[in-house]
């Protein structure tokens, strides 16, 4: 069984693993992401070499990078969290490790893992939506990872939902992730608790009475306890997610939406209202088949498993 190495490059850590054809991770390593962008390349290569020493039969390496990756899957066009710009990462890694390599956007890697090994298995058309600090995602259409003409498709968190709306880190205003992300959930909780401390009592209790620093964990705990205001915060988040998913369904008509990311750890607390909102906003919803809405199942292994599996195409 062919073995490959997958690397998930984050802003704070680099996680890598040896992966078999079934998506099982046989060995792992993890190192902090260096602040210097060139040292980060060296750290990736060192992680790959370390795993190659344990499993000499590995045939290739896949690198999931947090940024724009060109169509040839060789150059990181822009990765702001690591300060890469036109970084020829594929060539550098191949030179430093002696292995053929492929570079892919990290969210695309996670989407591919869900399609091959997780909740998207059996669906030729799938959309992964990662709901964390922002919104990320990836598209699998007709059984292929959809990358677009320039390799940067799938930046769904920056769909414009509100003209001239809230400013986004991308430089735009009104992006979807400003309304349907973990950051947005925190904002809803803080604003509501500050505006109505009586109704926000439980969330305030969980944060020592301070509305301005309420976190997602406080909102989630209160909602799980049945707190009405916390549930309203989740309903607001779900409504925005459902709106965006309806737009994506109009464009791509997937068979399944897979919800991942940290906020999805709340399970049915998020899943049920999102599915309801999606059904409500779906154009012609009563007259057409509806995509399933499910939770991601590969968890923290997604980036590694997806990158490793994509490396088999080298």
Buried (B, 14 or more C-beta within 10 A) or exposed (E): EEBBBBBBBBEEEBBBBBBBEEBEBEBBBEBEBBEEBEEBBEBBBBBBBBBBEEBEEBEBBBBBBBBBBBBEBBBBBBBEEBEBBEBBBBEBBBEBBEBBBBBBBBBBBBBBBBBBBBBBEEBBBBBBBBBBBBBBBBBBBEEEBBBEEEBBBBBBBBBEBEEEBBEBBBEBBBBBBBBBBBBBBBBBBBBBBBEEEEBBBBBBEBBEEEBEEBBBBBBBBBBBEEBEBBBBBBBBBBBBBBBBBBBBBEEBEBBBBBBBBBBBBBEEBBBEBBBBBBBEBBEEBEEEEBBBBBBBBBEEBBBBBBBBBBBBEB
